[in-house]
Amino acid sequence: MTEPRLSRRGQTAPASPIRRLAPLADAARARGLVVHHLNIGQPDIATPIGMLERYRAYDERVIAYAPSDGYRAYRDKLAAHYTALAAEGGGAPIAADEIVVTVGGSEALLFAIAATCDAGDDILVCEPFYTNYAGFSHMLEVGVRAVTTLASEGFAIDPDRVKQAIGPRTRALVLPSPGNPTGVVLTRAELEALGAICREHGLFFVCDEVYREFVYDLPEGARAPSILGLSDFDAHGVVIDSVSKRYSACGARIGCLVTRNRAVRDAALRFGQARLSPATVDQYAAMAALDTPPSYFHEVVREYRSRRDVLVAELRAIGIDCRTPAGAFYLVLPLPVDDAERFCRFLLEEFALEGETVMLAPAAGFYATPGLGKNEARVAYVLDVERLRRSVHILGAALEAYRAKSGGPVR
Ligand SMILES: Cc1ncc(COP(=O)(O)O)c(C=O)c1O
């Protein structure tokens, strides 16, 4: 008998730094500990009632396949939504056939990278970046080139550095705004500058806008600027979107890809035909979610803003000075330790304060450049203010214990 061999791609697929330490958290829970999960962007905010009611109201006899690009009625409603968004920046309307409904924003990312890059090409990202951009690129044998952004500069993206980093096989710039893990919200002027680079170099701009509503320093009801508002950008722009964060509905697994580039849209549709259909019932729920009143978002944004402010203040109180992120619900935490991965493991394997510990995501996996992020972790502020306070208190005690264990100052 000859053993079948796992593909090289399968052997070398990176584990997500967000989930990699999950078995240690499971073991900690099995030992009776309470683990505060700051590692993963799973919001605890209630899903809009209209969306939940639509799930409960589903009473068809069969749960059938949906069309590969999603229900027409859903895409019509999405088109109106994106037309209003594009208009905020002076952009032209979006039509239903410029949208492909996908299995979460994740599948939209996979389709976007697959439609814009061949094996051996590369995408350009700004590190620290959403780690699954590398995961999907790996599956497609696409490389990742990274422009390093710095904590000391608030992780600001410098268009000149982006331009310099373009390689001979770079096909697409892939950026989230608001950013995960940095919280950076790109201004319209920054989108324009990056858009101009994409025009000049014939690149796609895959803009991941799944956190669009999560902006904390803009007037109530404002959204992060979208590339759908850029003019003369139809050939270049590909927007990634999702219901996961907007409606606190990560398990619904509905997202979409929006592009005026007909060829990209058609390729995404054909990829979609291979996996037959996005989820049926969840699309009905996502359609109902589009009727969520603005008051829901006002409340959610207020809640996250206060979480962010409490988190930053509590961290400063234990001597960790980090910049206040402008959007999404993540923060890159500078840790006064030799190795953040080791410290994250210590939190789960060796440490507890009154039966509790915290789980963080080591940040090295959010960088493409080896060695970077070694002293950083990502925090998702998806817990209520009291649990955040408690978590930072635990973190402070853990840093003390880690220092005592390492025998001297932490750094
Ligand atoms: C920046 C970013 N893009 C895309 C996604 C994909 O989310 P989903 O597949 O749940 O829509 C996430 C999830 O955390 C994210 O943070």
The ligand as a Gaussian input file, in Angstrom:
#p B3LYP/6-31G(d) Opt

LIG

0 1
 C      -10.891000      42.723000       7.489000
 C      -11.793000      41.544000       7.357000
 N      -12.204000      41.183000       6.141000
 C      -13.000000      40.133000       5.948000
 C      -13.422000      39.365000       7.011000
 C      -14.265000      38.194000       6.691000
 O      -15.402000      38.058000       7.441000
 P      -16.650000      37.175000       7.016000
 O      -16.182000      36.055000       6.163000
 O      -17.238000      36.725000       8.312000
 O      -17.545000      38.095000       6.262000
 C      -13.004000      39.679000       8.309000
 C      -13.394000      38.873000       9.466000
 O      -12.949000      39.044000      10.571000
 C      -12.170000      40.814000       8.481000
 O      -11.731000      41.185000       9.680000

